[in-house]
Amino acid sequence: MTDSLAEPDHANRAPPESHAVAARFAALSHPARIEILKHLSASNSCCCREVVDHLDLAQSTVSQHLKILVEAGLVRFQPDRQRSRYEVDRAALADVSASLTALINSCCSGR
């Protein structure tokens, strides 16, 4: 029996940069994470509690979404005494934008 979510063999042969781009796109694939990025972008940094209060989601849910965004390199995490601080990595988001633009240009160049 095969796992229907497993990546096909050809996906494993993709260049490492394609894997990194795919991981970032995957991190952006949830509406709550988009809203978290918007909220973080509007401030210099926030603690998890501030995001929870803004989005009216459970603390555990926000923490999990923040963890995914941090692991994808889209959000930076910095411990700050008893409250950790999170901020958008704007350069990483710019890289995602550039990657998407390059993909669109290569796929839609009228060949």
N, C-alpha and C positions, 0 to 999 in steps of 0.2 A: 504494500500500500504506500502510495507517495503522498507527501504533504502538498496540498493544493496551493499553499502559500509559499512554498519553496521557490527560490529563484531558479530559472532555467540555467543550464550549464554555460550558455553563451554570456549570461550576465556576469558570471564570475570572472570572465576574461576581459571585462571592460577595464579601461585605464583607471587607476586610483582616483584621479580627479573626477571621473564620472560617478564613482561611488560617493565621493564627498558631496557633489552637487545633489545627487539623489537623496542622500541623508538629510540635506538641508530642505529640499522640497518636501520630503516626508514630514519633517518637523513643522512645516508651514501648512500641512494638510488638514488641520483641525481648526474650526472656527474660534474656539476658546484661545488657542495659541496666537491666532491673528489678533484677537482683542487684547491679549496680554502684551504683545509687541506694540500695539498702538498705545496702550496705557504707559508702558515703559518709555516709549519714544517721547511722550509728552512731558516727561520729567527727567532729571539727571539720573536718578536711581530710586528704586522703591524696595521696601521690604515685602515679603510675601503677604503679610497682613493687609497692607495697603492695596495690593492687587485683589485679595479676597474681598475686601470691603467694596471695591469698585465694581467687581464682576458678579458679586453675590453667588459665588461658588464655594463649595466646601474647601477648607484649608488643604486637606489631603489632595484634592483634585488639582488645585492651583500648584501645589508643590510638585506634583507629578508632571504637569505641563511645563513648569519652569525647568525641571530636571531635563526634560527632552530638549528644550530650547538651548540649555547650557551645553548638553552633550553634542548637539549639532553645531555648536560654535556661534549661534546667533545671539546669545545673551551671555554676558559675563556675570560671574558670581563672586562676591567678595564678602567674607565673614566680617561682621561689624559688631563686636561684643556679643550681645544676646540676640541680635537680629541681623540676619544675613541681608545683604543688599544685592539687587539685580539691576543691570543696565543693558540696553541694547548695544550690540557690537555693530555699529553703523558701517564699518568697513566690510564686515561679513555680509550684511544685507546688500551692500553695493555689489559685492561679488556675486550674490545670487541674481541680482538684476542683470549684471553683465552676462552671466551664464545663460540666463533665459533669453536675453537679446541675441546672443550668439547662436543659440539653438534655433530660435525663430528665423534668424537670417539664413542659417544653413538649410533649414527645411523649406523655407518659403521663398527662395531666391529665384524662382521661376524656371528651374531646370526642367 
